[in-house]
Amino acid sequence: EKLWLGHGYQSEFIFNAGGRKLEDPHNVELAVLLDTGLIGLTLWFAMYAALLRKTVELRHDKTIQLVSALACYGVFAGLTEGSAFLSRPNENWFLTWIPVALFAALSIRQRMQAPA
């Protein structure tokens, strides 16, 4: 119904499918699409594309490799579980925001240590 901008953050989704009510998409990317539309989903994938680009650039650092693996796990685990991508700290943060934050911190540390 609202493909470009979505339904808005924390909107209620109740779909009737075969007489059953479905309320939770159980997929982070689908939840991003429903909440923020194609524009938000594009930004979501841009965040991970930037992370991937930086991962390739800093692939020699073992800690970057570890955090990149956690972020990769989070992307694929988010396809099968999760939906509240911006809610209070909960288990979904282990899939999305904690790996992204760790990667950002390591990337900043790498930039600060690089010779000018």
C-alpha positions as CSV (number, residue, x, y, z in Angstrom):
1,E,0.0,0.0,0.0
2,K,2.8,2.5,0.9
3,L,5.7,1.2,-1.1
4,W,8.0,4.2,-1.1
5,L,7.8,5.5,2.5
6,G,6.3,2.6,4.3
7,H,3.7,2.6,7.1
8,G,5.9,4.4,9.7
9,Y,7.9,3.3,12.6
10,Q,6.1,1.0,15.1
11,S,2.9,0.9,13.0
12,E,0.7,-2.1,13.6
13,F,0.8,-4.8,11.0
14,I,-2.0,-7.4,11.1
15,F,-2.4,-9.4,7.9
16,N,-5.2,-12.0,7.4
17,A,-4.0,-15.1,5.6
18,G,-6.4,-18.0,5.4
19,G,-8.3,-16.9,8.4
20,R,-5.2,-16.5,10.6
21,K,-3.9,-13.2,11.8
22,L,-0.2,-12.6,11.1
23,E,1.4,-9.8,13.1
24,D,5.2,-10.2,13.0
25,P,7.2,-10.5,9.8
26,H,10.1,-12.4,11.5
27,N,12.5,-10.8,9.0
28,V,14.5,-7.7,9.7
29,E,14.7,-6.6,6.1
30,L,11.0,-7.1,5.6
31,A,10.3,-5.1,8.8
32,V,12.5,-2.3,7.4
33,L,10.6,-2.4,4.2
34,L,7.2,-2.3,5.9
35,D,8.2,0.5,8.3
36,T,10.3,2.7,6.1
37,G,9.4,1.7,2.5
38,L,11.8,1.2,-0.4
39,I,13.7,4.4,0.6
40,G,14.5,3.0,4.0
41,L,15.3,-0.4,2.7
42,T,17.7,1.2,0.2
43,L,19.4,3.1,3.0
44,W,19.5,-0.2,5.1
45,F,21.3,-2.0,2.2
46,A,23.6,1.1,1.7
47,M,24.7,0.8,5.3
48,Y,25.7,-2.8,4.8
49,A,27.3,-2.0,1.4
50,A,29.5,0.6,3.0
51,L,30.4,-1.9,5.7
52,L,31.3,-4.5,3.0
53,R,33.4,-2.0,1.1
54,K,35.3,-1.0,4.2
55,T,35.7,-4.7,5.1
56,V,37.4,-5.4,1.8
57,E,39.6,-2.3,2.3
58,L,40.7,-3.4,5.8
59,R,40.7,-7.2,5.3
60,H,44.2,-7.7,6.7
61,D,43.1,-6.8,10.3
62,K,42.0,-9.8,12.2
63,T,39.5,-7.9,14.4
64,I,37.9,-6.4,11.3
65,Q,37.5,-10.0,10.0
66,L,35.9,-11.1,13.2
67,V,33.4,-8.2,13.4
68,S,32.7,-8.6,9.7
69,A,31.8,-12.2,10.3
70,L,29.4,-11.1,13.1
71,A,27.8,-8.5,10.8
72,C,27.4,-11.1,8.0
73,Y,25.9,-13.5,10.5
74,G,23.5,-10.8,11.6
75,V,22.3,-10.1,8.1
76,F,21.5,-13.7,7.3
77,A,20.1,-14.4,10.8
78,G,17.9,-11.4,10.4
79,L,16.3,-13.0,7.3
80,T,14.8,-15.7,9.6
81,E,14.2,-13.9,12.8
82,G,13.8,-10.4,14.1
83,S,11.6,-7.5,13.3
84,A,12.1,-4.7,15.8
85,F,15.2,-3.1,14.3
86,L,15.1,0.2,16.2
87,S,13.4,-0.8,19.4
88,R,14.8,-0.7,22.9
89,P,17.9,-2.9,23.3
90,N,16.9,-6.5,22.8
91,E,18.1,-9.6,21.1
92,N,17.8,-8.0,17.6
93,W,20.6,-5.6,18.6
94,F,23.0,-8.6,18.6
95,L,22.2,-9.1,15.0
96,T,22.3,-5.6,13.7
97,W,23.5,-2.7,15.8
98,I,26.3,-4.2,18.0
99,P,28.3,-5.6,15.0
100,V,27.8,-2.3,13.1
101,A,28.9,-0.3,16.1
102,L,31.9,-2.5,16.7
103,F,32.9,-2.2,13.0
104,A,32.5,1.5,13.1
105,A,34.7,1.7,16.3
106,L,37.4,-0.5,14.7
107,S,37.3,1.5,11.5
108,I,37.7,4.8,13.3
109,R,40.6,3.3,15.3
110,Q,42.2,2.1,12.1
111,R,41.8,5.6,10.6
112,M,43.4,7.2,13.7
113,Q,46.4,4.9,13.6
114,A,47.0,5.3,9.9
115,P,50.0,7.5,9.0
116,A,49.0,10.9,7.6
